[in-house]
Amino acid sequence: MDVPGDEEPLSETRVGLTPRQARRIRIVLASVLMAVMAGVLVARLASRTSVLVVGVYGAALVLCGVVIELSRNGRTRLGTWLLGIGLAAALASDWLLLP
């Protein structure tokens, strides 16, 4: 016999991050990746000076900033997808386009 009061509340069975924790993790991750992209930009410019290098890594830096703002506004899933796809595209274009 199933009694309606026997069910556990949904919040007690929830496993994972709270939305605030997810936002903070995305912000920290995007900030770290922004610093890494800035370092790679400096290293690439030291080896070869090109407007294309600045464009590719500048776009990656802007993307990291956009992801930080999206995460601050609660759009963490969209920010995660943009960060993953955008940085993969930046690295792929570095490999394919830059001599």
C-alpha positions in Angstrom: 0.0 0.0 0.0 1.5 3.3 -1.1 0.9 6.2 1.3 1.4 9.7 -0.2 3.4 10.9 2.8 6.1 8.2 2.5 7.9 9.9 -0.4 11.2 11.6 0.2 11.5 15.3 -0.7 13.4 15.9 -4.0 16.0 18.2 -2.4 17.3 15.4 -0.1 17.9 13.0 -2.9 19.6 15.6 -5.2 23.2 14.8 -5.9 25.5 17.3 -7.6 26.4 20.9 -7.6 24.1 23.8 -6.6 23.5 26.4 -9.3 25.7 28.9 -7.4 28.6 26.3 -7.2 28.2 25.6 -10.9 28.4 29.3 -11.8 31.5 29.8 -9.7 33.2 26.8 -11.2 32.5 28.0 -14.7 33.8 31.5 -13.8 37.0 30.1 -12.4 37.5 27.7 -15.3 36.9 30.5 -17.9 39.3 32.8 -16.0 42.0 30.2 -15.9 41.5 29.4 -19.6 41.6 33.1 -20.3 45.0 33.4 -18.6 46.3 30.3 -20.5 45.1 31.8 -23.8 46.9 35.0 -23.0 50.1 33.1 -22.3 49.8 31.2 -25.5 49.2 34.4 -27.4 52.4 35.9 -25.9 54.3 32.7 -26.8 52.9 32.7 -30.4 53.7 36.3 -30.9 57.3 35.8 -29.7 57.8 33.1 -32.3 56.0 34.7 -35.2 54.3 38.0 -35.5 51.0 37.8 -37.4 47.7 39.5 -37.3 46.0 36.1 -37.7 47.6 35.0 -34.4 46.3 38.0 -32.7 42.8 37.4 -34.2 42.6 33.8 -33.3 43.8 34.2 -29.7 42.0 37.5 -29.3 38.8 35.8 -30.2 39.5 33.1 -27.7 40.1 35.7 -25.0 36.8 37.5 -25.9 35.0 34.2 -25.8 36.3 33.5 -22.3 35.0 36.9 -21.2 31.6 36.2 -22.7 31.5 32.9 -20.8 32.3 34.6 -17.6 29.4 37.0 -18.1 27.1 34.3 -19.1 28.0 32.3 -16.0 27.4 35.4 -13.8 24.0 35.7 -15.3 23.1 32.1 -14.7 23.5 30.7 -18.2 26.1 28.1 -17.2 25.1 25.4 -19.7 25.3 27.7 -22.6 28.6 29.1 -21.3 30.0 25.6 -21.0 29.0 24.7 -24.6 30.4 28.0 -25.9 33.6 27.6 -24.0 34.2 24.0 -25.2 33.3 24.6 -28.8 34.9 28.0 -29.1 38.3 27.0 -27.6 38.3 23.8 -29.7 37.7 26.0 -32.8 40.4 28.4 -31.8 43.0 25.6 -31.3 41.9 23.9 -34.5 42.2 27.1 -36.4 45.7 27.6 -34.9 46.7 24.2 -36.1 45.1 24.6 -39.6 45.5 28.2 -40.4 48.7 29.4 -38.8 51.9 28.4 -40.5 
